[in-house]
Amino acid sequence: MRFLGRWLFRIYLMQLLTFVGAITAVLVTLEKLTRRTELPWKTRFFDRLLSPDSTVYPALKQSFADDFEQPTDGPGWSEDQLPRLWGTCRALAAALGCPPPDAIHLSVEPGDCMAWQSRVGDGPVRRHIALSLLDLRLVSHDEARAVIAHELVHAGFDHVRQGYDEAKQATLMRAVWGRLPWPLRLGLLVPMGLYTIGVESAAHAHEREADRKAAAVVGGNHTARALERMMLQAPVLARVFAVVHARAALGERAPQRLAEAAYQLYSRYEFSQLKEHAAAESVVPGEQHPSLPERVAGSEREPSRAGIGGQRSFIEAYPELLAAEELLTRTYFPDKAHHQRSDASQLRRKALAARLKRR
């Protein structure tokens, strides 16, 4: 539907351009014959056709243009810093049949597992994935590989650029609709209708593809369990992180590894109300993500696998990430005399837990 709607839109613009070009040629010819302008015919013709008030030609040109730009870039963490993680990403990308990432980014904050593509001007497109060390603490080694594979699909199969193109085509259609007189709008009804139906029917297509491909490579069982942990437990852990971060920033002592401090507090107490809220939210489809039951069912259609990491956590299996977490934590709590570092036991867990339960 999207493909057909896009091309019907372009064909209609080509027809309009032919019509507008013919009218413009007649007007310019009459001006030359009546000596109302001294400009060359060719210059006058293109001046009229490509005037700032023109709609058809700019829209047609933009519809075909590869004008994707996203300045959000950065080198990420080097292979010297994260040799094993880079090796895992390259191996998973090869299994998925997509290019490996150009940059790997790490964060200690929750919800930072994502992928994007960057491009400046006509430069090359760079693929980025970001991983949250806090979120990865929730999952086992094999479940983390499913999370990474999911993000690699987004980056490696051009989901970001496809999303940009979809938004651009919709914007162009609305712009042309708003500028054309009413009789000429009628030709846009079918292309716009087909394109809208196609976009709405494929609202979660990228997420389904990422889940499906990750499950095929890592195993449907690991992918389904990772989805459950990330959609049910991660929102609760995010609230815990916010409180731990705030208290540590105000106190005299700070954790050596912020994500670890938050996870240790999370793992010691039961946050039933927060978990119930997360469970209720997970069954509601989002703007980009399907509901949790739908995603789990889709993943479990792929065969299960024994895995390679057992129940060992990803953080334990990749100790290089602990060093990265310490470096990231220092950006929150610089080592100064008035703000000494300590382990997570200095964060007054009981007081924090009581405060969280009241929320």
Secondary structure, 3 states (H helix, E strand, C coil): CHHHHHHHHHHHHHHHHHHHHHHHHHHHHHHHHCCCCCCCHHHHHHHHHCCCCCCHHHHHHHHHCCCCCECCCCCCCCCCCCHHHHHHHHHHHHHHCCCCCCEEEEECCCCCCEEEEEECCCCCCEEEEEEEHHHHCCCEHHHHHHHHHHHHHHHHCCHHHHHHHHHHHHHHHHHHHHHCCHHHHHHHHHHHHHHHHHHHHCCCHHHHHHHHHHHHHHCHHHHHHHHHHHHHCHHHHHHHHHHHHHHHHHCCEEECCHHHHHHHHHHHCCCHHHHHHHHHHHCCCCCCCCCHHHHHHHHCCCCCCCCCCCCCEHHHHCCHHHHHHHHHHHHHCCCECCEEEECHHHHCHHHHHHHHHCC
